Each structure stands twice: as structure tokens, then as C-alpha cells.
């Protein structure tokens, strides 16, 4: 296998993993975003932004560590590429988790404050 076809095979594989991750979190993420954002249009915007960030991060990380340029490309030549791409997926999921957790905390504190404010009035 030549290096270019090996690179595209690896890139296709890690992109497939990223797409599977997106498929797995898409429904729950959208429901959470609708609750946090208030409208489906805003939630859809943030969901699409997250999807684009995940895919572009995976491609960027895969580009950082392409397979070697030898005549024969083996399994170990893909390890760096896969490692970087999976790190990209985990990094974006971590960022999403932190942002969602902070947003949920603010949302709940606002909701609690509004309930407490209505009781006092």
C-alpha cells in the first residue's frame, strides 16, 4: 500500500469513528441544548458547531501524525495517526462536558433564583 492511500485509509477510519461518536451523542446532546438554549434553532446552531468542531479536530489531529513514507505501510505506522485522532475526539468531548456542566450549573442556579424570587414577592 502506498503512503497516500494508507493515509486516506487511516483518515477515513478515524473520521468514521468520529461520525459514530456524533451519532451516539446527537440525540441526548440536542435535548440538553434545547433546555439550555431555550429554542430549537439556538440548540441546532450549537449542535452543528459541536459536530463541525469534532470532525475538524479529528482531521487536524490525524494530519499531525500521518503514516510513514516507506514502501510498505504496516499497522504500527497508523498508531500515531489513530492516537492523535482519538485524543482529538476525547479532547472535544471533554470540552463539551465542561461547557455543558458549567452551563447546567448556571441554568439551575438561575432557575432556583427565579423560584426563590417568586416566593418572596
C-alpha positions as CSV (number, residue, x, y, z in Angstrom):
1,X,0.0,0.0,0.0
2,X,1.5,3.3,-0.9
3,X,1.7,6.1,1.7
4,X,-1.1,8.3,0.2
5,X,-3.7,5.5,0.1
6,X,-2.6,4.5,3.6
7,X,-3.1,8.0,4.8
8,X,-6.6,8.2,3.3
9,X,-7.5,4.8,4.7
10,X,-6.4,5.9,8.2
11,X,-8.2,9.3,7.8
12,X,-11.4,7.5,6.7
13,X,-11.2,5.2,9.6
14,X,-10.8,7.9,12.2
15,X,-13.5,10.0,10.6
16,X,-15.8,7.0,10.8
17,X,-15.0,6.7,14.5
18,X,-15.8,10.5,14.9
19,X,-19.1,10.0,13.0
20,X,-20.0,7.1,15.2
21,X,-19.3,9.3,18.2
22,X,-21.5,12.0,16.8
23,X,-24.3,9.5,16.1
24,X,-24.1,8.3,19.7
25,X,-24.3,11.7,21.4
26,X,-26.5,13.5,18.9
27,X,-30.0,12.9,20.5
28,X,-29.1,13.5,24.1
29,X,-27.0,16.5,23.2
30,X,-29.8,18.1,21.3
31,X,-32.3,17.6,24.1
32,X,-29.8,19.1,26.6
33,X,-29.1,22.1,24.3
34,X,-32.8,22.8,23.8
35,X,-33.2,23.0,27.5
36,X,-30.2,25.2,28.0
37,X,-30.7,27.5,25.0
38,X,-34.4,27.9,25.2
39,X,-35.2,27.4,21.5
40,X,-34.6,24.6,19.0
41,X,-32.9,27.0,16.5
42,X,-30.3,28.0,19.0
43,X,-29.8,24.4,20.1
44,X,-29.4,23.3,16.5
45,X,-26.7,26.0,15.9
46,X,-24.7,24.9,18.9
47,X,-25.1,21.2,17.9
48,X,-23.9,21.9,14.4
49,X,-21.0,23.9,15.7
50,X,-20.0,21.0,18.0
51,X,-20.3,18.5,15.1
52,X,-18.0,20.6,12.9
53,X,-15.5,21.1,15.7
54,X,-15.4,17.4,16.4
55,X,-14.8,16.4,12.7
56,X,-12.3,19.2,12.1
57,X,-10.4,18.4,15.3
58,X,-10.1,14.7,14.3
59,X,-8.9,15.6,10.8
60,X,-6.4,18.2,12.2
61,X,-5.0,15.6,14.7
62,X,-4.8,13.0,12.0
63,X,-2.8,15.4,9.8
64,X,-0.3,16.0,12.6
65,X,0.8,12.3,12.5
66,X,0.5,10.8,9.0
67,X,1.7,7.2,8.5
68,X,5.3,6.8,7.5
69,X,6.6,7.2,3.9
70,X,8.2,3.7,3.5
71,X,7.3,1.4,0.6
72,X,5.3,-0.9,2.9
73,X,2.9,0.6,5.4
74,X,2.2,-1.6,8.4
75,X,-0.1,-1.5,11.3
76,X,2.3,0.4,13.5
77,X,2.6,3.2,11.0
78,X,-1.1,4.0,11.8
79,X,-0.7,4.1,15.6
80,X,0.4,7.7,15.8
81,X,-2.4,8.8,13.5
82,X,-5.1,6.9,15.4
83,X,-3.7,8.0,18.8
84,X,-3.8,11.7,17.7
85,X,-7.3,11.4,16.3
86,X,-8.7,9.6,19.3
87,X,-7.1,12.2,21.5
88,X,-8.9,14.9,19.4
89,X,-12.2,13.1,19.9
90,X,-11.6,12.9,23.7
91,X,-10.5,16.5,23.9
92,X,-13.6,17.8,22.2
93,X,-15.8,15.5,24.3
94,X,-14.0,16.9,27.4
95,X,-14.5,20.5,26.3
96,X,-18.2,19.7,25.6
97,X,-18.6,18.1,29.1
98,X,-17.0,21.1,30.9
99,X,-19.0,23.7,28.9
100,X,-22.3,21.7,29.4
101,X,-21.6,21.3,33.1
102,X,-20.9,25.0,33.7
103,X,-24.0,25.9,31.6
104,X,-26.2,23.5,33.5
105,X,-24.9,24.9,36.8
106,X,-25.7,28.4,35.7
107,X,-29.1,27.3,34.3
108,X,-30.1,25.6,37.6
109,X,-28.9,28.5,39.8
110,X,-30.9,30.9,37.6
111,X,-34.0,28.7,37.9
112,X,-33.5,28.3,41.7
113,X,-33.1,32.1,42.0
114,X,-36.2,32.8,40.0
115,X,-38.2,30.3,42.2
116,X,-36.9,31.9,45.3
117,X,-37.6,35.4,44.0
118,X,-41.3,34.5,43.2
119,X,-41.8,33.2,46.7
120,X,-40.6,36.4,48.2
121,X,-42.8,38.6,46.1
